Amino acid sequence: MLYIAHNIEYTLYRHQIAKHLSIPLLGRLLANDANKLEGFELGYARRCSGIVTVSTLDEGFFAERFPRLPMITISPSYAYPVSLGRSMCAEPSPLRLAFLRYLQWWPNRRDLTWFLEQVLPKVPDHIHLHVYGKGSEDLGADSRLIGHGYVNDIQVSTRRS
């Protein structure tokens, strides 16, 4: 069995939750999750017969913990133009993404705001975001953003979009 490491996930997770660790209950829950993730990741790597990483930094991390396992680093190669959402056709067909959330809850609004500010402006025009859930009916500052509001059956609603 081969372990392919794109990242050391539990270290990334610990970095993401660090600012929340001082919150009494939440901090304890997040720390427990990070410990479980570390156990899963290292436990799985320990059972493998070799490790492939995409960076020498990750290879060093695993080599320190598993000095007897064979390892190799294969750096990503982008000798070709990388593009997001491009089609082989002259006119790409629309790509419809869906976001299903109750937007009257602040974490969901924050997540959508992040996507709209950080991601949507950087993707091609043929990518549209359909937002479903209470509070989404008033969206529409961008022609690629379609707010549907609350729907009883998302399958019926997506067939009409």
C-alpha positions in Angstrom: 0.0 0.0 0.0 1.3 3.4 -1.0 0.6 6.7 0.9 0.4 9.7 -1.3 0.7 13.0 0.6 -0.5 16.2 -1.1 -0.3 18.0 2.3 0.0 17.1 5.9 -3.6 17.7 6.6 -3.6 17.7 10.4 -0.9 20.4 10.5 -3.0 22.6 8.1 -6.1 22.0 10.3 -4.2 22.9 13.5 -3.1 26.1 11.8 -6.7 26.9 10.8 -8.1 26.3 14.3 -5.3 28.0 16.3 -7.2 31.2 16.8 -10.2 29.3 18.3 -8.3 27.2 20.8 -8.7 29.7 23.6 -12.6 29.4 23.5 -13.4 27.0 26.3 -15.7 24.4 24.8 -15.0 25.0 21.1 -11.3 25.0 21.6 -11.4 21.6 23.3 -13.6 20.1 20.6 -11.4 21.5 17.8 -8.3 20.2 19.5 -9.8 16.8 19.9 -10.7 16.8 16.2 -7.1 17.8 15.3 -5.7 15.0 17.5 -8.0 12.4 15.7 -7.0 13.7 12.3 -3.4 13.4 13.3 -3.9 9.9 14.5 -5.7 8.9 11.3 -3.1 10.4 9.0 0.0 9.1 10.7 -1.7 5.8 11.5 -2.5 5.2 7.9 1.0 6.3 6.7 2.5 3.9 9.3 0.7 0.9 7.7 2.0 1.7 4.2 5.0 0.3 2.4 6.1 3.7 0.9 5.3 7.4 0.8 5.0 9.8 -2.2 5.0 13.5 -1.4 4.7 16.6 -3.6 7.3 18.7 -1.6 10.6 18.1 0.0 9.3 19.8 3.1 6.6 17.1 3.4 9.1 14.4 2.6 11.3 15.6 5.5 8.3 15.6 7.8 7.5 12.0 7.1 11.1 10.9 7.0 11.6 12.2 10.5 8.6 10.1 11.7 9.1 7.0 9.5 12.8 6.8 8.8 12.6 3.2 7.5 9.9 3.8 4.9 11.0 4.4 1.3 10.0 7.9 0.2 10.0 9.9 -3.0 9.1 13.5 -3.8 7.5 14.1 -7.2 7.1 17.9 -7.6 4.1 19.0 -9.6 5.0 19.9 -13.1 2.9 22.4 -15.0 4.6 22.4 -18.4 1.2 23.2 -20.0 -1.1 26.1 -19.6 -3.4 25.6 -16.6 -6.9 27.0 -16.8 -10.0 26.7 -14.8 -13.3 25.7 -16.4 -12.1 25.9 -20.0 -13.8 23.8 -22.6 -12.5 22.4 -25.9 -15.4 24.1 -27.6 -15.3 27.6 -28.9 -18.2 28.6 -26.6 -18.0 26.8 -23.3 -21.4 25.6 -22.0 -22.5 27.0 -18.6 -21.2 25.3 -15.5 -23.7 25.6 -12.7 -22.5 25.4 -9.1 -25.0 25.1 -6.2 -24.7 26.4 -2.7 -27.4 25.1 -0.4 -27.5 26.9 2.9 -29.8 28.7 5.4 -28.5 32.2 4.8 -30.0 33.7 7.9 -27.2 32.0 10.0 -24.1 34.2 10.0 -21.5 31.5 9.3 -23.3 30.6 6.1 -23.5 34.2 5.0 -19.8 34.6 5.8 -18.9 31.6 3.7 -21.0 32.8 0.7 -19.5 36.3 1.0 -16.0 34.8 0.9 -16.9 32.8 -2.2 -18.5 35.8 -3.9 -15.5 38.1 -3.1 -12.6 35.8 -3.5 -13.6 33.1 -6.0 -16.4 34.1 -8.3 -14.6 37.2 -9.8 -11.6 35.0 -10.7 -13.5 32.3 -12.6 -14.6 32.4 -16.3 -18.0 34.0 -17.1 -19.6 30.7 -18.0 -19.5 29.5 -14.4 -22.7 30.4 -12.5 -23.6 30.0 -8.8 -27.1 29.0 -7.9 -27.9 29.6 -4.2 -30.7 27.8 -2.5 -32.1 28.3 1.0 -33.9 30.8 3.1 -32.3 34.2 2.7 -30.9 33.6 -0.8 -33.9 35.1 -2.7 -32.5 38.7 -2.5 -29.1 37.8 -4.1 -28.3 39.0 -7.6 -25.6 41.7 -7.7 -23.8 39.5 -10.3 -25.4 38.1 -13.4 -23.7 34.8 -12.6 -25.3 34.6 -9.1 -28.9 33.3 -9.0 -30.7 33.2 -5.6 -33.6 30.8 -5.5 -34.7 31.2 -1.9 -36.3 28.3 -0.1 -37.3 25.4 -2.3 -39.3 22.3 -1.4 -37.5 20.1 -3.9 -34.1 21.1 -5.2 -34.3 18.6 -8.1 -37.4 20.2 -9.4 -35.9 23.7 -9.0 -32.6 22.7 -10.8 -34.4 21.3 -13.8 -36.0 24.7 -14.4 -32.7 26.7 -14.0 
